[in-house]
């Protein structure tokens, strides 16, 4: 029986007009001027409204060569629903205004059989935007190619659980037909986010935020989940996709394929100059085969 996950945030977070959305994505992908590489096996990309982070996200999705890929694992954080586990979708189809993506029910069953995953209700699935914001880009990049998605909502998992899920999912990296789309924004700064870390030695607040984020990005590029954990404990940086990123780092540490993460773009929604300001940072990276 078909279970459809609607494009719940279309019309608010991004355009629900197929032509308009198509042109917008096309424009951003063209502007970033990247060459598609078959070595790209995954991305880390933001998930804010497209008017904020759509352009930055193109620097992740613009690298993808869809030729040999048949399955996309989506790893996104949970913003509204509390679970100490990772949760799988009950949907059979993920809709977007520019084409639908079928869910890989076989892999969902395989993961479910481990007993380590929750199942999320359709309303929880639809309310969560972190994976949905990747879907139109994926639908566009993979158009004309037969591809299925495996959506995994990563809850408030402990460090032990991050390592456990990473170990469990690692084998999927070793299959070159699999691709990984990891969803995260970076620093959420300002009183409304309850985070006002400011190191004056960097100059204005936005420069301090940039330094904080870039340190985190460099640590993610080393591929070391334990160092990333230490960084988060020390700085408390409000990276909302910290758990999906950590799980992915554990996956790449545990698989036989050598993967190298590289950040290609960093932006802030606005430049904070006083404590009354707030901003969210967006960073886009590729995970490439390390030859």
Secondary structure, 3 states (H helix, E strand, C coil): CCCEECCCCECCCECCCHHHHHHHHHHHHHHHCCCCECCEEEEEECCCCHHHHHHHHHHHHCCECCCCCCEEEEEEECCCCCCCCEEEECCCEECCCCCCEEECHHHHHHHHCCCCEEEECHHHHHHCCCCHHHHHHHHHHCCCCCCEEEEEEECCCCHHHHHHHHHHHHHHHCCCCEEEEEECCCCEEEHHHCECCCCHHHCCHHHHHHHHHHHHHHHHHHCCHHHHHHHHHHHCCCCCCHHHHHHHHHHHHHCCCCEEEEEEEEEECCCCCCCCCCEEEEEEEEEEECC
